[in-house]
Amino acid sequence: MKALIACEYSRIVSDAFVAKGWDVTSCDILPSEKPGKHYQGDVFDIINDGYDLMIAFPPCTYLTVAANRHIPNNPDRWQKQVEALTFFYNLLNSNIKYIGIENPVGVVSTYIRKPDQIIHPYYFGDNIPKKTCLWLKNLPPLTYAMHDNLFETKTAVEPEYVYYNSKTTKSGKSKYSVLWKLGKGHGHERSKFHQGIATAMAEQWTEYILNNKN
Ligand SMILES: C[S@@+](CC[C@H](N)C(=O)[O-])C[C@H]1O[C@@H](n2cnc3c(N)ncnc32)[C@H](O)[C@@H]1O
């Protein structure tokens, strides 16, 4: 079975699917950071090449809640947001049977549709709290083992936060995901996907697709 992992240079998800026996092409306008079949260019050049599954990580720069703060009275930002939404919409509506698209919480929910699932990396073994939305076509939501906030099983771990002094909160502290410890200027590192969710996608969706093959 053929998988396209779109907008991925890290090959974290690609290699998780290779491990489950898929013929995987990763695609990004950037070069791949690891060996493997990679198309460096626009995903729409190859999207109709007969893939059974696509997982995509479209850029969120103009789609997040934070990005929306810069929108009022800024036609350049409006245009970039429309382009980003169109890119997302075209991925979601491409002619591939099984599709999963990842993005943070943002305007896709308002203008396209709400996500099918919202998860955090710490649900799947990485200690990072980060709301991660999944829009799914013909795929089930990922299952994870967590029960009433008691981390009783092997997949979920405690989330890790960092605290900074703040003048705007009552406690004098603001709480951030440990991911933000990297600081500004590390967008490339921060946008890499998380191994636990990648493994869960590969394991659960491969099994689902094999069981639903007709
Ligand atoms: C948020 S990052 C996702 C990174 C990914 N999670 C990873 O681990 O490699 C979005 C990526 O989309 C890529 N991108 C933007 N436009 C693209 C296009 N038209 N075709 C393919 N990739 C594109 C960017 O270069 C960027 O690497």
The ligand as a Tripos MOL2 file, in Angstrom:
@<TRIPOS>MOLECULE
LIG
   27    29     1     0     0
SMALL
NO_CHARGES

@<TRIPOS>ATOM
      1 C1          4.3510   22.8140   10.1200 C.3       1 LIG1
      2 S1          5.6020   22.2130    9.0400 S.3       1 LIG1
      3 C2          5.3700   20.4780    9.3110 C.3       1 LIG1
      4 C3          6.6310   19.7340    9.6810 C.3       1 LIG1
      5 C4          6.3860   18.2780    9.9730 C.3       1 LIG1
      6 N1          5.5320   18.1120   11.1480 N.3       1 LIG1
      7 C5          7.6780   17.4760   10.1570 C.2       1 LIG1
      8 O1          7.8210   16.8240   11.2220 O.co2     1 LIG1
      9 O2          8.5130   17.4790    9.2810 O.co2     1 LIG1
     10 C6          4.8580   22.5110    7.4830 C.3       1 LIG1
     11 C7          5.6980   22.0970    6.3120 C.3       1 LIG1
     12 O3          4.9700   22.2680    5.0980 O.3       1 LIG1
     13 C8          5.9160   22.4880    4.0750 C.3       1 LIG1
     14 N2          5.1980   22.9950    2.8760 N.ar      1 LIG1
     15 C9          4.6900   24.2280    2.6640 C.ar      1 LIG1
     16 N3          4.1150   24.3100    1.4500 N.ar      1 LIG1
     17 C10         4.2470   23.0940    0.8690 C.ar      1 LIG1
     18 C11         3.8620   22.5560   -0.3950 C.ar      1 LIG1
     19 N4          3.1920   23.3010   -1.3090 N.pl3     1 LIG1
     20 N5          4.1530   21.2770   -0.6690 N.ar      1 LIG1
     21 C12         4.8370   20.5190    0.2420 C.ar      1 LIG1
     22 N6          5.2270   20.9770    1.4630 N.ar      1 LIG1
     23 C13         4.9440   22.2500    1.7730 C.ar      1 LIG1
     24 C14         6.8840   23.4730    4.7110 C.3       1 LIG1
     25 O4          8.1260   23.5000    4.0510 O.3       1 LIG1
     26 C15         6.9720   22.9240    6.1330 C.3       1 LIG1
     27 O5          8.0860   22.0860    6.2960 O.3       1 LIG1
@<TRIPOS>BOND
     1     1     2 1
     2     2     3 1
     3     2    10 1
     4     3     4 1
     5     4     5 1
     6     5     6 1
     7     5     7 1
     8     7     8 2
     9     7     9 1
    10    10    11 1
    11    11    12 1
    12    11    26 1
    13    12    13 1
    14    13    14 1
    15    13    24 1
    16    14    15 ar
    17    14    23 ar
    18    15    16 ar
    19    16    17 ar
    20    17    18 ar
    21    17    23 ar
    22    18    19 1
    23    18    20 ar
    24    20    21 ar
    25    21    22 ar
    26    22    23 ar
    27    24    25 1
    28    24    26 1
    29    26    27 1
@<TRIPOS>SUBSTRUCTURE
     1 LIG1         1 GROUP 0 **** ****
